[in-house]
Amino acid sequence: MASTILSARLSRGVTGLAVAGAGVGLYYMYMRSVVHADSGAPRQIFGSGPAFISLELESTQAVNHNTKRLRFKFPEPDAVSGLTLTSALLTYSWPKGSTLPVLRPYTPINSLDEPGALELLVKRYPNGKQSTHLHSLQPGDSLRFVTRIQGYKWEPNKHSEIMLIAGGAGITPAYQLIRGILQNPDDHTKITLVFGVNTDSDLLMRKEFEDYEARFPNRFNVTYTVSQPVENSPFRRGYVTKELLNEVAPHSNDCKVFVCGPPPMENALVGSRRQPGILEELGYRKDQIYKF
């Protein structure tokens, strides 16, 4: 009986929050439409403040056995995201069979100033409620986006070089930053990417990185490491280790290091208050390291 009452109270509470959120969302959407109409500039979907907007899924593409590329269209074809580099978006859904709604952040991978749409690269996890829900979406379905999540404040040429260390699906914020730097003719930052995955098929965005290597041979370098490579794999076997980083990492006082991956990988690289991580052992200061 007590559990039934608690469940009912939770349901009413969550419903109340949802209604309140919808009201706030409608207010923000109205005010933003007024500003957009007055300025004549393309509407920025996530320009400032909460968005509380539902976007329709335009297309879906299977990338590998557990990852999909989802393209959501904006209400107006000339609208832009309004996001800046290293930004993510907080998504909201109520998956079938879930007692409570689910909030999860995802990083857009298409150009942030591309009009009309945004694209997410979503890896489905066995017990991932939101990722499983997103993989079930079909063109015409919608997903609610709550707000932008601002990351590291990137400034062109602030650092002469950077290193990005990514594991698995953690490649998306790294790719967003790499793409933004290399498509900006005024940004001359050098980039080293270290990308660790479980299998060869987990090397997401590989074609894009190969293209960048060919177009920017003196500015972009990538190292892949695969823990369970296929037979005769062209890629290095292993994990992101101290030995690997010592071999490929830039050794510069000006180098900024960005890390994004599974918690065990991040903990090993960054360390804790009591124990230094691999990066500190290699001579990087704590202020040089940023976790997405």
Disulfide bonds with the S-S distance in Angstrom:
none
